[in-house]
Amino acid sequence: MTASTTVRTADELARRVVRKIAPEELPSFDIVAAPYLESPKQAERRLRQAHDDPLGFGLGDIVAMATPVIALVSGSVITAVSDSVGKAVRDGTANAARKAWRKFRGKPVEPLELPSTPLTTAQLTEVRQIALARALSLGMKQQKAEALADAVVAALVLRDGEAGDAAR
């Protein structure tokens, strides 16, 4: 079995997952998610440093808001899926050089996109495992991490209207 993806970018995936599992965060999505989508390694490093804050504020407090974790998980999923279908191997060197040059010249870098090839059941299972492991590594509780992983898979294969119907 294969399923065509209906999502192409980490931003689009994160937005759909937030709409599904934390709709109350949609009004602040653009502001909250931006650092995690634009510079995920740096944002995650700051998130983890906050976790080690001696004042007691940190990852657990930030994870109370789902958007940062969803944004980081979405980026990891998009990267992993792109890699698994060979996009990174085929275009990696040229894309990396082009992105580095665009960044150097101050031009916006295009977001990594999923190829339009359908995902197999095995790939969707792998996506769920990646999303679950990533959410857990970011401090999300097991039950919420599983819901997030399920929502990621649903967002990849269901059209917008179907995602809400599938939950009922």
C-alpha positions as CSV (number, residue, x, y, z in Angstrom):
1,M,0.0,0.0,0.0
2,T,1.2,3.5,-0.8
3,A,-0.3,6.9,0.2
4,S,0.4,10.2,-1.6
5,T,1.4,12.9,0.8
6,T,-0.8,16.0,1.1
7,V,1.9,18.0,3.0
8,R,5.1,19.3,1.5
9,T,7.0,21.4,4.1
10,A,7.7,21.3,7.8
11,D,5.7,24.5,8.3
12,E,2.7,23.0,6.6
13,L,3.0,19.7,8.5
14,A,3.5,21.5,11.8
15,R,0.5,23.8,11.2
16,R,-1.8,20.8,10.4
17,V,-0.7,18.9,13.5
18,V,-1.2,21.9,15.7
19,R,-4.6,22.4,14.2
20,K,-5.4,18.7,15.1
21,I,-3.9,18.4,18.6
22,A,-3.6,21.9,19.9
23,P,-6.0,24.2,18.0
24,E,-5.9,26.8,20.8
25,E,-2.3,27.5,19.8
26,L,-3.1,28.4,16.1
27,P,-3.4,32.1,16.7
28,S,0.2,32.3,18.0
29,F,1.6,29.6,15.6
30,D,3.5,31.8,13.3
31,I,5.3,33.6,16.1
32,V,6.0,30.6,18.3
33,A,6.9,28.1,15.5
34,A,9.1,30.4,13.4
35,P,12.4,29.9,15.3
36,Y,11.9,26.2,15.5
37,L,11.2,25.9,11.8
38,E,13.8,28.4,10.6
39,S,16.8,27.4,12.7
40,P,15.8,24.1,14.5
41,K,19.2,23.2,15.9
42,Q,19.8,26.6,17.4
43,A,16.2,26.8,18.8
44,E,16.5,23.3,20.2
45,R,19.8,24.1,21.9
46,R,18.1,27.2,23.5
47,L,15.2,25.0,24.6
48,R,17.5,22.4,26.2
49,Q,19.6,25.1,27.9
50,A,16.4,26.5,29.3
51,H,15.6,23.0,30.6
52,D,18.9,23.2,32.6
53,D,18.1,26.6,34.0
54,P,18.8,26.6,37.8
55,L,15.8,28.8,38.4
56,G,13.5,25.9,37.6
57,F,12.1,27.2,34.3
58,G,12.8,25.1,31.3
59,L,11.8,22.4,28.9
60,G,8.9,21.1,31.0
61,D,7.4,24.5,31.1
62,I,7.9,25.2,27.4
63,V,6.7,21.8,26.4
64,A,3.4,22.7,28.0
65,M,3.0,24.5,24.7
66,A,2.9,21.9,22.0
67,T,3.9,24.1,19.0
68,P,7.7,24.1,19.6
69,V,7.8,20.3,19.9
70,I,5.5,19.9,16.9
71,A,7.7,22.2,14.8
72,L,10.9,20.3,15.7
73,V,9.2,16.9,15.1
74,S,7.8,18.1,11.8
75,G,11.2,19.2,10.6
76,S,12.8,15.9,11.6
77,V,10.0,14.0,9.8
78,I,10.3,16.0,6.6
79,T,14.0,15.6,6.6
80,A,13.8,11.8,7.3
81,V,11.2,11.2,4.6
82,S,13.1,13.3,2.1
83,D,16.2,11.3,2.9
84,S,14.5,7.9,2.7
85,V,13.2,8.5,-0.8
86,G,16.6,9.6,-2.1
87,K,16.1,13.3,-2.5
88,A,19.0,14.1,-0.2
89,V,21.3,11.7,-2.1
90,R,20.2,12.9,-5.5
91,D,20.1,16.7,-4.9
92,G,21.9,17.0,-1.6
93,T,25.2,18.5,-2.7
94,A,23.7,20.9,-5.2
95,N,20.9,22.0,-2.8
96,A,23.3,22.4,0.1
97,A,25.6,24.6,-2.0
98,R,22.7,26.6,-3.4
99,K,21.2,27.1,0.1
100,A,24.6,28.1,1.6
101,W,25.1,30.6,-1.3
102,R,21.6,32.1,-0.9
103,K,22.1,32.4,2.9
104,F,25.5,34.0,2.4
105,R,23.9,36.6,0.0
106,G,21.1,37.3,2.4
107,K,18.4,35.7,0.3
108,P,15.7,33.5,1.9
109,V,16.4,29.8,1.9
110,E,13.6,27.6,0.3
111,P,12.2,25.2,2.8
112,L,12.9,21.5,2.4
113,E,10.0,19.9,0.6
114,L,8.7,16.3,0.4
115,P,8.9,14.7,-3.0
116,S,5.5,13.9,-4.6
117,T,6.2,10.2,-4.6
118,P,3.7,8.2,-2.5
119,L,4.8,6.9,0.9
120,T,4.6,3.2,1.5
121,T,3.1,1.6,4.7
122,A,6.6,0.8,5.8
123,Q,7.7,4.5,5.4
124,L,4.6,5.7,7.3
125,T,5.4,3.3,10.1
126,E,9.0,4.7,10.1
127,V,7.6,8.2,10.1
128,R,5.5,7.4,13.2
129,Q,8.5,5.9,15.0
130,I,10.7,9.0,14.1
131,A,8.0,11.4,15.3
132,L,7.4,9.4,18.5
133,A,11.1,9.1,19.4
134,R,11.7,12.8,18.6
135,A,8.8,14.0,20.7
136,L,9.9,11.8,23.7
137,S,13.5,13.1,23.3
138,L,12.1,16.6,23.6
139,G,10.4,15.8,26.9
140,M,6.9,15.1,25.8
141,K,5.0,12.5,27.9
142,Q,4.4,9.1,26.3
143,Q,0.6,9.5,25.7
144,K,1.0,13.0,24.2
145,A,4.0,11.9,22.1
146,E,1.9,9.0,20.7
147,A,-0.9,11.3,19.8
148,L,1.5,13.6,18.1
149,A,3.1,10.8,16.1
150,D,-0.4,9.6,15.0
151,A,-1.3,13.2,14.0
152,V,1.9,13.5,12.0
153,V,1.0,10.4,10.0
154,A,-2.6,11.5,9.5
155,A,-1.4,15.0,8.4
156,L,0.9,13.4,5.8
157,V,-1.8,11.3,4.2
158,L,-5.2,12.9,4.8
159,R,-6.6,16.0,3.1
160,D,-7.5,18.8,5.4
161,G,-11.2,17.9,5.8
162,E,-10.4,14.2,6.3
163,A,-8.0,14.8,9.2
164,G,-10.9,16.0,11.4
165,D,-13.3,13.3,10.2
166,A,-10.8,10.5,10.9
167,A,-10.7,11.4,14.6
168,R,-14.4,11.0,15.1
